[in-house]
Amino acid sequence: MRRQTQTSGTNPAGSSRALRLDPLSFPLRFDARDIRADGGVRQVEIHRERVVLRRRVAGMRMAVNISVSDFIGIGLRGLDTDAQMLALIHRDPSLTIPLCISADREELASASAMWGEIFGLPLLPEETPREPAARRRRRNAIFWRRPRFLVRRRAGDASRELSLHRGEREIIARN
């Protein structure tokens, strides 16, 4: 059995269309693209129970240790019209890990079944493009400093006529 190289015997993820990780030889180590990291590269280390992401951001080294059970499943994501990426999908898209990039649907189907069985994660349906959700209104900073009833404002009713009192005498009570 051979020892895994730094790039797992394949090209780094994102550098070409040929990424095929062997799910039967753990731990796997490879470089993946990360637009936020210094140099645009992060190091990914996959074990049976956990995934470790190492990268540098603004000169500071960091390692993120994620349990495999924190991922939601194994799924296909479209890269372009012909190539598909099999990935370990996380709720945070920046923590999604590429496992295989190929244009062959049969190869991707067999690889997804194997990865799903090894990690015990469900196979997710292929992602369809969707429109972004409307931005939610966030509570502003003043919300936490003032009571709610003081923040609310009552709108005026322009349809009502204002009552005017003309020609009346004013009564003032004096002591």
C-alpha positions in Angstrom: 0.0 0.0 0.0 1.4 3.4 -1.0 1.5 6.4 1.2 -0.6 9.4 0.2 1.2 12.4 -1.1 0.4 16.0 -0.2 -2.1 16.2 -3.1 -3.4 12.7 -2.6 -1.9 11.6 -5.9 -4.2 13.9 -7.9 -4.3 17.5 -9.0 -5.3 20.0 -6.4 -9.1 20.7 -6.3 -10.0 23.5 -8.6 -6.7 23.5 -10.6 -8.1 21.1 -13.2 -11.2 19.0 -13.9 -9.6 15.8 -12.7 -10.1 15.3 -9.0 -10.7 11.8 -7.7 -10.1 11.0 -4.1 -9.9 7.3 -3.0 -12.4 6.8 -0.2 -10.7 3.6 0.9 -7.4 5.1 1.9 -7.6 7.5 4.9 -6.3 10.0 5.9 -6.6 12.0 2.7 -4.7 15.2 2.3 -5.1 17.6 -0.6 -5.1 21.3 -1.5 -8.4 23.0 -2.5 -9.2 26.5 -3.7 -10.3 29.0 -1.1 -10.8 32.6 -2.3 -10.6 34.0 1.2 -7.4 32.3 2.2 -3.9 33.8 1.5 -2.7 32.4 -1.8 -6.2 31.2 -2.6 -5.5 27.7 -1.3 -6.5 25.7 1.8 -5.3 22.3 2.9 -8.0 19.7 3.5 -7.4 16.6 5.6 -10.2 14.0 5.6 -10.4 11.3 8.3 -13.2 8.8 8.9 -14.6 10.8 11.8 -13.5 14.4 11.1 -12.3 16.9 8.5 -9.6 19.4 9.2 -9.3 22.6 7.1 -6.1 24.5 7.4 -5.6 27.9 5.8 -4.0 31.3 6.3 -6.1 34.5 6.4 -4.2 37.8 6.7 -1.1 36.0 7.8 -2.9 34.2 10.6 -2.8 30.4 10.5 -6.0 28.6 11.4 -7.3 25.1 11.5 -11.0 24.2 11.5 -11.8 20.8 12.9 -15.3 19.6 11.7 -16.9 16.3 12.7 -18.2 14.3 9.7 -21.6 14.2 11.4 -21.8 18.0 11.1 -22.1 17.7 7.3 -25.6 17.3 5.9 -24.7 14.8 3.2 -23.0 13.9 -0.1 -24.3 15.7 -3.1 -23.6 16.7 -6.7 -23.0 20.3 -7.7 -22.8 21.5 -11.3 -19.6 23.3 -12.2 -20.5 24.0 -15.9 -22.5 22.3 -18.6 -20.6 19.0 -18.7 -18.6 18.7 -15.4 -20.1 17.9 -12.0 -18.5 18.0 -8.6 -19.3 15.4 -5.9 -18.9 17.1 -2.6 -19.3 16.7 1.2 -22.0 19.3 1.7 -22.1 21.5 4.8 -24.7 24.1 5.8 -22.0 26.8 5.4 -21.1 26.7 1.7 -17.5 27.8 2.5 -17.0 24.5 4.4 -18.2 22.2 1.5 -15.4 19.8 0.6 -14.9 18.6 -3.1 -14.5 14.8 -3.3 -14.6 14.1 -7.1 -14.9 16.2 -10.2 -15.9 14.4 -13.4 -18.1 14.6 -16.5 -19.0 10.8 -16.3 -22.4 10.4 -14.5 -21.8 6.7 -13.8 -18.5 7.3 -12.1 -20.1 10.1 -10.0 -23.0 7.8 -9.0 -20.8 5.0 -7.9 -18.4 7.4 -6.0 -21.3 9.1 -4.2 -22.7 5.7 -3.1 -19.3 4.7 -1.8 -18.6 8.0 0.0 -22.2 8.0 1.5 -21.7 4.4 2.8 -18.3 5.2 4.3 -19.4 8.3 6.1 -22.9 7.2 6.9 -24.4 10.3 5.3 -27.4 10.6 3.1 -27.1 11.2 -0.7 -28.6 14.6 -1.5 -30.4 15.4 -4.7 -28.7 17.4 -7.4 -28.8 21.1 -6.7 -31.0 23.1 -9.0 -30.3 26.8 -9.6 -32.7 29.0 -7.5 -33.3 32.7 -7.0 -31.7 34.3 -3.9 -34.1 34.8 -1.0 -35.2 38.3 -0.3 -33.1 40.0 2.4 -34.6 39.9 5.8 -34.9 43.1 7.9 -32.6 42.9 10.8 -33.2 44.7 14.0 -31.1 47.8 14.3 -28.8 48.7 17.1 -31.3 50.9 18.9 -33.7 47.9 19.4 -31.7 46.7 22.4 -31.4 50.1 24.0 -35.0 51.3 24.0 -38.3 49.7 24.9 -40.3 48.4 22.0 -43.2 50.8 22.6 -40.9 53.8 22.3 -39.5 52.5 19.0 -42.9 52.2 17.3 -44.5 55.2 15.8 -48.2 55.7 15.1 -49.0 56.9 11.6 -51.3 59.8 11.3 -54.7 59.5 9.6 -54.9 62.2 6.8 -58.4 61.3 5.9 -59.9 62.6 9.2 -60.7 66.3 9.5 -59.3 68.1 12.3 -61.8 69.7 14.7 -61.5 73.5 14.8 -63.1 75.6 17.6 -63.7 79.2 16.5 -65.3 82.0 18.3 -65.4 80.3 21.7 -64.4 81.7 25.0 -61.7 80.1 26.9 -62.4 79.3 30.6 -59.4 79.5 32.9 -59.7 78.5 36.5 -57.6 80.7 38.8 -57.0 80.2 42.5 
